[in-house]
Amino acid sequence: MDIFGNRDSGYGSSPTAGVLPSLPGLEEAAVPATTSSRSFGAPDTRRVILRVNGDDDIVVGSAEGRDNAVQIARNMVLHIEQASTKGEWPQIDERFIRPGAIVSIDVQRAE
């Protein structure tokens, strides 16, 4: 599976509140502790969104700075790939998602 890319737009975003799911093999230490800021000192908070075909978007995490959010997205890709390799559907929060239904994993600025 390829990484789908990173999107910084707010198009089609959902206000669903989600947290980074507890993923086996993924540790929070994998996300660098650095922060970045936007113009005028405003925090650069990003959301990581799993887009599923024909369904609502699922917010799987948020982080300060693009690099931290991209790391969360890459960890999500690894989680999906690991489940697919075993012939399983990945568990995202309390849902099992069919890998073929995943459209993309997006990194967006929080609104």
C-alpha positions as CSV (number, residue, x, y, z in Angstrom):
1,M,0.0,0.0,0.0
2,D,1.3,3.4,-0.8
3,I,1.1,6.5,1.3
4,F,-1.7,8.6,-0.3
5,G,-0.1,12.0,0.3
6,N,-0.8,14.9,2.6
7,R,-3.6,17.4,2.2
8,D,-3.6,20.7,4.1
9,S,-7.1,21.8,2.9
10,G,-10.2,21.9,5.1
11,Y,-12.4,20.6,2.3
12,G,-14.9,18.0,3.4
13,S,-13.7,17.8,6.9
14,S,-15.9,16.4,9.6
15,P,-16.3,17.7,13.1
16,T,-16.3,14.2,14.4
17,A,-14.2,14.0,17.6
18,G,-11.7,11.2,17.6
19,V,-8.5,10.3,19.3
20,L,-5.6,8.3,18.1
21,P,-6.7,4.7,18.5
22,S,-4.8,2.3,20.5
23,L,-2.8,0.5,17.8
24,P,-0.8,-2.5,18.6
25,G,2.9,-2.0,17.9
26,L,2.6,1.8,17.7
27,E,3.9,4.0,20.5
28,E,3.4,7.6,21.1
29,A,7.1,8.1,21.4
30,A,7.3,7.7,17.6
31,V,5.9,11.2,17.2
32,P,8.6,13.8,17.6
33,A,8.1,16.3,20.5
34,T,8.9,19.4,18.3
35,T,6.3,22.0,17.6
36,S,6.0,24.6,14.9
37,S,3.9,27.7,14.7
38,R,2.0,29.6,12.0
39,S,2.3,33.3,11.3
40,F,1.9,35.6,14.3
41,G,2.8,32.9,16.8
42,A,-0.5,30.9,16.4
43,P,-0.1,27.2,17.1
44,D,-0.1,25.0,14.0
45,T,-2.5,22.2,15.1
46,R,-3.1,19.5,12.5
47,R,-5.7,16.8,12.3
48,V,-5.1,13.3,10.8
49,I,-8.3,12.1,9.1
50,L,-9.1,8.7,7.7
51,R,-11.4,9.0,4.7
52,V,-13.6,6.0,4.1
53,N,-15.6,5.5,0.9
54,G,-19.3,6.3,1.4
55,D,-18.9,7.1,5.0
56,D,-18.1,9.9,7.4
57,D,-14.5,10.9,7.9
58,I,-12.8,9.6,11.0
59,V,-10.4,11.8,12.9
60,V,-7.7,9.5,14.1
61,G,-5.4,12.0,15.8
62,S,-4.1,15.5,16.1
63,A,-0.7,17.0,16.7
64,E,1.2,20.3,16.9
65,G,3.0,20.8,13.6
66,R,2.8,19.2,10.3
67,D,5.7,16.8,10.8
68,N,4.1,15.3,14.0
69,A,0.8,14.9,12.2
70,V,2.5,13.2,9.2
71,Q,4.1,10.8,11.6
72,I,0.7,9.8,13.0
73,A,-0.6,9.4,9.4
74,R,2.4,7.1,8.5
75,N,1.8,5.1,11.7
76,M,-1.8,4.7,10.6
77,V,-0.7,3.4,7.2
78,L,1.6,0.9,8.9
79,H,-1.3,-0.3,11.1
80,I,-3.5,-0.7,8.0
81,E,-0.8,-2.6,6.1
82,Q,-0.1,-4.9,9.1
83,A,-3.7,-5.8,9.4
84,S,-4.0,-6.4,5.6
85,T,-1.0,-8.6,5.6
86,K,-2.7,-10.8,8.2
87,G,-5.9,-10.9,6.1
88,E,-7.7,-8.8,8.7
89,W,-9.5,-5.5,8.7
90,P,-7.7,-2.8,10.8
91,Q,-9.5,-1.7,13.9
92,I,-9.7,2.1,14.0
93,D,-11.2,3.3,17.3
94,E,-14.2,0.9,17.9
95,R,-14.6,0.1,14.2
96,F,-13.2,-2.5,11.8
97,I,-12.6,-0.9,8.4
98,R,-12.4,-2.9,5.2
99,P,-9.0,-1.9,3.7
100,G,-10.6,-1.5,0.2
101,A,-13.0,1.1,1.6
102,I,-10.1,3.5,2.7
103,V,-9.9,6.4,0.3
104,S,-7.0,8.3,1.9
105,I,-5.4,9.5,5.1
106,D,-5.2,13.3,5.2
107,V,-3.3,15.8,7.2
108,Q,-5.2,19.0,7.6
109,R,-4.9,22.2,9.6
110,A,-7.3,22.2,12.5
111,E,-10.1,24.8,12.2
